[in-house]
């Protein structure tokens, strides 16, 4: 019928086990996010999609549709800016073990070394998500785009609280809760940073996602609008969506328009291995207190903090490799304090 929503035809095609086109995926996600699709249609579509192969074309189309509804945040007009980095994980890893917020802590290390970092994240349903950690440090969370740009310009680092920049996600929040299972929306977070970073350290929850994200990242940056694209995508042998302090880690490297693979371990960085229990996450206030102690210089002398310090350093070293930098000691504590202060005063 004329004017029929794309999701109705997509549901028919899914029922008949037909492969949906990239255009169909894009159109359906726009209908879902804009609220045109009914809750019943959305729930049926998301459930059926779980039984289809998750391809880079599906991910790219869905992420592009979501990004078209995001609140814009462009830091690139800043003078002399070339590269913007994000350090992020998909969540849902196989280890089942909550660990310290190493990626968020590493983001501040990298920023202290002169790299522009736009960290995109959310709260966690577990112990401590990136937003929970940043908030526990004392930073302001409800930043607008123009405030993010000012802060990145001033201290190199800013946190983009996902729900502030993707308000249309509220249209599917209750549906996702009622379904009670992971859907494609759980995998899209790293791909919809409004800043569109061209450098990314990305942890994936399952090994089959590694090449998939590498392919999508290449597609997103195929036109070179946001500078040379480079990514380091990781999944550890012990099931983490991060570089593990306890085991080897497999990596998919996106560089010069190609995807290569390699393996790294703590020994690659000249560091000892530490059991996951030594980097276990606490509550947000506990993790914030641990990080402050490390910033105060206690990490090297306190045996309970050294594993967390090494965990942060491994992630920082890879992130800095992505932008051709090296770790600058002593600057991180100053940067974190500046960020907390400035995020609470910027207008």
C-alpha positions in Angstrom: 0.0 0.0 0.0 1.1 3.6 -0.7 2.9 5.3 2.2 3.5 2.0 4.1 6.2 2.1 6.7 9.5 0.4 5.7 9.4 -1.7 8.9 6.2 -3.4 7.7 7.9 -4.7 4.5 11.1 -5.5 6.4 9.1 -7.7 8.8 7.5 -9.5 5.9 11.0 -10.1 4.4 12.4 -11.3 7.7 9.4 -13.7 8.1 10.2 -15.1 4.6 13.9 -15.3 5.5 15.0 -12.7 2.9 18.1 -10.6 3.4 17.3 -7.0 4.1 19.1 -4.4 2.0 21.3 -1.6 3.5 18.6 0.9 2.5 15.9 -1.1 4.3 18.0 -1.2 7.4 18.6 2.5 7.3 14.9 3.3 6.6 13.7 1.0 9.4 16.1 2.4 12.0 15.0 5.9 11.1 11.4 4.9 11.7 12.2 3.3 15.0 14.3 6.2 16.3 11.8 8.8 15.2 8.9 6.9 16.9 7.0 6.2 13.7 7.3 2.4 14.2 5.0 1.0 16.9 6.5 -0.8 20.0 5.2 -4.1 18.6 6.8 -3.6 15.3 10.1 -2.5 16.8 10.2 -5.4 19.2 9.5 -7.9 16.4 12.1 -6.4 14.1 14.8 -6.3 16.7 14.1 -9.9 17.7 14.1 -11.2 14.1 17.3 -9.3 13.4 19.0 -11.3 16.1 18.5 -14.4 14.0 20.1 -12.9 10.9 23.9 -12.6 10.3 25.3 -9.4 11.8 27.3 -7.9 8.9 29.3 -4.7 8.5 26.6 -3.5 6.1 23.9 -3.9 8.7 26.0 -2.2 11.4 27.1 0.6 9.2 23.5 1.3 8.0 22.1 1.2 11.5 24.8 3.4 12.9 24.5 5.9 10.1 20.7 6.2 10.7 21.2 6.7 14.5 23.9 9.3 13.9 21.6 11.3 11.7 19.4 11.9 14.8 22.3 12.7 17.2 23.0 16.1 18.6 25.9 17.4 16.5 29.2 18.1 18.2 32.0 19.2 15.9 35.4 19.9 17.5 37.4 19.9 14.3 37.2 23.6 13.6 39.5 24.1 16.6 42.8 25.6 15.5 45.5 23.0 14.5 43.3 20.0 15.3 44.0 17.0 13.2 43.1 13.8 15.1 40.5 13.0 17.6 40.6 9.8 19.7 38.0 7.7 21.6 38.8 4.7 23.8 35.7 2.6 24.2 34.3 -0.9 24.6 31.2 -2.7 23.5 30.6 -4.3 26.9 29.0 -7.8 27.1 32.4 -9.5 27.3 32.9 -13.2 27.9 34.9 -12.9 31.0 31.9 -12.1 33.2 34.4 -10.2 35.5 33.9 -6.5 36.1 37.2 -4.7 35.9 38.5 -1.2 36.8 37.7 1.6 34.3 41.1 1.3 32.5 39.9 2.7 29.2 38.4 5.9 30.7 41.5 6.4 32.9 43.7 5.8 29.9 41.8 8.4 27.9 42.9 11.1 30.5 46.5 9.8 30.2 46.4 10.3 26.4 44.9 13.7 26.7 47.6 14.8 29.1 50.1 13.9 26.4 48.5 16.4 24.1 45.9 14.3 22.2 42.4 15.6 21.7 40.1 12.9 23.3 36.3 12.8 23.0 35.2 10.0 25.2 31.7 8.8 24.4 30.0 6.6 27.0 27.1 5.8 29.2 26.2 4.4 32.6 26.6 0.7 33.3 24.0 -1.8 34.4 26.9 -3.4 36.3 29.2 -1.9 38.9 30.8 1.1 37.2 30.4 2.4 33.7 32.5 5.2 32.2 29.8 7.8 33.0 29.6 6.6 36.6 33.4 6.8 36.9 33.6 10.3 35.5 30.8 11.5 37.6 32.4 10.0 40.8 35.6 12.0 40.0 33.4 15.1 40.4 33.0 16.1 36.7 29.8 17.6 35.4 27.8 15.3 33.2 25.1 17.3 31.4 27.4 19.1 28.9 26.1 20.6 25.7 28.0 20.4 22.4 29.4 23.9 22.7 30.6 23.2 26.2 32.3 20.0 25.0 34.1 21.9 22.3 35.4 24.5 24.8 36.6 21.8 27.2 38.4 19.8 24.5 40.0 23.0 23.4 41.1 23.9 26.9 42.2 20.6 28.5 42.2 18.1 25.5 39.6 15.8 27.1 35.9 15.8 27.4 33.2 13.2 28.1 30.1 13.0 26.0 27.3 11.4 28.0 25.5 9.3 25.4 22.0 10.0 26.6 22.6 13.8 26.2 23.6 13.4 22.5 21.1 10.7 21.5 17.8 11.8 23.0 15.8 9.9 20.4 17.0 6.6 22.0 14.3 7.2 24.6 11.9 6.0 22.0 13.2 2.4 22.3 14.4 2.4 25.9 11.3 0.7 27.3 11.1 -1.8 24.4 14.7 -2.8 25.0 14.0 -3.3 28.8 11.0 -5.4 28.1 12.8 -7.6 25.6 15.4 -8.3 28.3 18.0 -9.5 25.8 20.8 -7.9 23.9 19.9 -6.4 20.5 21.9 -4.6 17.8 21.5 -1.4 19.9 24.0 -2.8 22.4 26.7 -2.9 19.7 26.1 0.5 18.2 27.5 2.7 21.0 31.1 2.8 19.8 30.0 3.7 16.3 27.8 6.7 17.1 30.1 9.2 18.8 28.9 12.6 17.6 32.4 13.8 17.3 33.2 11.1 14.7 36.7 10.4 16.0 39.2 9.2 13.4 41.4 7.3 15.9 39.9 4.6 18.1 41.0 2.0 20.6 38.0 -0.3 20.7 37.4 -3.4 22.8 34.9 -6.0 21.6 33.0 -8.4 23.8 33.3 -11.4 21.5 36.0 -12.3 19.0 33.7 -12.5 16.0 33.0 -8.8 16.4 36.7 -7.8 15.8 36.8 -7.8 12.1 33.2 -6.6 11.9 34.0 -3.4 13.7 37.2 -2.9 11.7 35.2 -3.1 8.5 32.5 -0.7 9.8 35.2 1.8 11.0 36.7 1.7 7.5 33.3 2.4 5.9 32.6 5.3 8.2 35.9 7.0 7.3 36.1 5.9 3.6 35.8 9.5 2.3 38.5 10.9 4.6 36.4 13.8 5.8 37.7 13.5 9.4 41.4 12.8 8.8 43.4 9.6 8.4 41.5 6.7 10.1 43.4 4.4 12.4 41.9 1.9 14.9 43.2 -0.8 17.2 40.4 -3.2 18.0 40.9 -5.8 20.7 39.5 -8.9 22.4 41.5 -10.7 25.1 42.1 -14.4 25.4 40.3 -14.4 28.7 37.2 -12.9 27.2 37.6 -9.2 27.9 36.6 -6.2 25.7 40.0 -4.6 26.7 43.7 -5.3 26.6 44.0 -7.9 29.4 46.6 -7.6 32.2 46.3 -11.3 32.7 46.4 -12.9 29.3 47.2 -12.4 25.6 45.0 -10.1 23.5 44.2 -10.4 19.8 44.0 -7.2 17.8 42.6 -6.0 14.5 44.5 -3.0 13.3 43.0 -0.5 10.8 45.7 1.5 9.1 46.3 2.9 5.6 42.9 1.6 4.5 43.8 -2.0 5.4 43.0 -4.5 8.2 45.7 -6.5 9.7 45.8 -8.8 12.8 48.3 -9.3 15.6 48.7 -10.6 19.1 49.9 -8.6 22.1 50.3 -9.4 25.8 51.6 -7.6 29.0 55.1 -8.7 28.0 54.7 -6.7 24.8 54.8 -3.6 27.0 57.5 -4.9 29.3 55.0 -5.5 32.1 54.2 -8.5 34.3 50.9 -10.3 34.2 48.4 -9.6 36.9 45.3 -11.8 37.7 41.9 -10.2 36.9 41.1 -10.2 40.6 43.8 -7.6 41.1 42.0 -5.2 38.8 38.5 -5.9 39.9 36.0 -3.0 39.7 34.7 -1.5 42.9 31.8 1.0 43.1 32.2 4.3 41.2 33.5 6.2 44.4 35.9 3.3 45.0 37.2 3.4 41.5 37.6 7.2 41.6 39.5 7.0 44.8 41.8 4.3 43.4 42.5 6.5 40.3 43.2 9.5 42.5 45.7 7.5 44.5 47.5 6.4 41.3 47.5 10.1 40.2 49.1 11.0 43.5 52.0 8.6 42.7 51.1 5.7 44.9 50.7 3.2 42.0 54.4 2.2 41.8 54.9 1.7 45.5 51.6 0.1 46.6 51.4 -3.5 45.5 47.6 -3.3 45.5 47.6 -0.4 43.0 50.4 -1.6 40.7 48.2 -4.0 38.7 45.7 -1.2 38.1 48.5 1.2 37.0 49.9 -1.4 34.6 46.3 -2.0 33.3 46.0 1.7 32.5 49.4 2.0 31.0 48.9 -0.8 28.5 45.8 0.8 27.2 47.4 4.2 27.2 50.4 3.0 25.3 48.3 1.6 22.4 46.1 4.7 22.3 49.2 6.9 22.1 50.6 4.7 19.3 47.4 5.4 17.3 48.3 9.1 17.3 52.1 8.8 17.2 52.7 10.0 20.8 54.6 8.7 23.9 53.5 8.8 27.5 54.4 12.1 29.3 54.7 11.5 33.0 53.4 13.9 35.6 50.8 15.6 33.5 47.8 13.4 34.0 46.9 14.5 37.6 46.9 18.1 36.5 44.7 17.4 33.5 42.1 15.4 35.5 41.8 18.2 38.1 41.6 20.9 35.3 38.9 18.9 33.5 36.8 18.4 36.7 37.1 22.1 37.5 36.4 23.4 34.0 33.5 21.0 33.3 31.7 22.5 36.4 32.3 26.1 35.4 32.1 26.2 31.6 29.1 28.1 30.2 
